[in-house]
Amino acid sequence: NAKMNPQKEYVFKICISMIPIFVVGVFFKEHVEGVFGSGLMVVGFMLLLTALLLTLSERLSARQQGGGHGVSYKDAFIIGLTQALAVLPGLSRSGTTISTGLMLGVKREDVAQFSFLMVLVPILGEAFLEVVGGDLAGAESGIPALSLAVGFISAFLSGLFACTLMINIVKRAKLWLFAVYC
C-alpha cells in the first residue's frame, strides 16, 4: 500500500531530518573535527548559545496559544539543520533541536520525542562506518564478544531510560533551568 499512514509519515520526517547531518558527515567531517581542536573559547561560546536558545524557546513557547502542533515536514528539515549545526563542540544537540522545534511551534512532547528519535540514525550510521572501517575498538583490543554484547545491551537500556526520563523532564520542566546549567 503506497498510501502514507501516520507511522510511515513519521519515519519519513525522521529521514528528512537526517539530510543535513548526512551532508555534514559526508562532506565536512574533517572541518568539523578541526573545530574540536580550536580551544575552550569555542566550547564556552557554544554553551552560551545553547543557553540563549533554551531561554528564547521557553519564552516563545509560553506565548503560543493551544499548545502547539505536531512536527511537519518543514519542521523536520529545519530541526535537522540545527542538529547538523550541533556537531560543533559545546552546542547541545538535544537542547538545540528541542529549542528549534519549540520556536517553530511544535508541542513540547512531540519535539522532545522527535529529537531523541532523530539522533538514532546518525549514531547507528557512525557505528556502522566504524565497524566497516575496522575502527571498532573491540576488534583490535581482544575484548571478548560476550563482554561487548553485555556492554551494548547495558548502554542501550541505560540510554533508553535516559531518553524516557529526558522526554518527561522536557514535557514538565522549564528549559531555563538547563540554560542556567549551560
N, C-alpha and C positions, 0 to 999 in steps of 0.2 A: 504494500500500500504506500503510494508516494505522498499521501496527504500527511501534513505535519501535525502531530499531536503535541500537547504541551511538553512532554518529556523530550521529544525529538527537537522541538524548538529550543529548549533549554540547553541541550547538548550542542546544538548549532551555535547558540550565543556564546557558549564557552569556547567553541572553536574560533569564532570571530574575535574573541578577546585575546586569543593566542597569536594572532597575526603580528602585532607589533613586537612581542617578545621574541618571536621566531626571527624576525628581520634583525633585531639587535643581536641575538645569539649567533646568527649565521654570518652577518656582515660586519659587526662591530665588536666582537668578543675581545679582541686584543686591545682595542681602545678602552673598553670598559675595565679590563684587567689593569691597564696602565693607570687608571684613576685611583685604584686601590693603593698605589704607592705614593700618592700625592700628599699624604700627611693628615694630621688631625684637624687641620683647619677646614678641609672639605667635609669631613665627618661631622664636625661641630655645626657647620652651616646647614648641612642636610638635616640634622636633628632639629635645628631651629625651624627649618622649612616644614618638617613633619609636624611640629608643634603648631605652627601657623595654620597649616591645612586642617588639622584636627579642630582647632578653635573656630576657624572660619566655617567649617562644615557644621559644627554644633550650632552656631548662631543661625546659619541659613536654614538648616533643617527644622529648627524650632519655629521659624516663621511660616513654614509650609502648612497649608490647610489640608485636612483629610488624611494626613499621614504618609503621603507619597504614593508612588506607583511601582509596578514590577520593573524588572530590568528589560529594556527594549534592545533591539539590535544596535541602535546608535549608542545607547548607554554602554553596551558590552564592548564596543570598539573603543570608546573613549576611556573606559575603565582599563581596558587592555593597554592603551597608550601610557597611562600612568603607571601600570605595572612594569612596562618596559623602562620607564624613567627610574623606577625604584631599584634598578640594579646598581645604582650609584651607592657607595658606602654611606651609611647613616640615614638614608631615606627609607623609612619603613614601608615595606611592600603592602602589608595589610592596612596600615594607617593611611597610606596614600590612596589605595584603591577604595577603601570604605569611605574616606572623606570625599573622594571624587563622586562616588555613587550618591552620597547624601546631598552633595551640591547639585547633582543632576535631578534630584527629586525622588530618588528611589527609596522605598521603605527600608528602614533600618535592618529588619530581619532578612529581607531579600538581598540587600547588598552585602551583608555580613556572610551569608551563606554562599553567595556568588564569589566573593573574594577568596574564601577559603577553598572552594572547589576549583577555581581557575588556576590556582598555584600547582595543582597536582600534575598537570600536563608538563610544564617546564621542569619540575623536579624529576618526574619519571623519564622525561626525554634526556636530561643531563645524565642521569644514572645509566640509561641505556647507552649513551655515547661513551661514557667511561668504561662500561663493560666491553663494548665493541672495540674500543681503542686500546684495551688492555691495561687501563689505568686503575682497575679495581684493586684496592689495597690487599684484600684477602687473597687474591690470586697469586700475589708475589710474596706475601709475608708468611705463608704456611698456616694461616688460621684455619682450623677445621671447619668443614661445611656446616656441621651442626651448630657451632658457635655463631657463624654468620647468620644461619636461619633463626636462631633464638634472638640475636640482636635485631634482625629485620622485623620479626614479629613484635618484639618489645617496643621498638621505635614506632612501628605502625600503630599499636594500641595506645601508646602514650601520646602520639600525635593526634589520633582520633579523639582522645579525651581532651587534649588541649584545644583542639578546634571547636569541639562542642561547648567547652567552657567559655572560650572567647566569643562565640556567637551569642551565647546567653548574656555575657557581660556587655557586648555591644548593644544588644536589644534593650538592656535596662540602664546601663551606666551612662554617665556623662563623659564624652570624649575629652573634655578639657582636662580631666584627671590624667589621661595619657599624655596630653600636651605638657602638663607640668612635669611629668616624668621625663619627657624628652628634653 
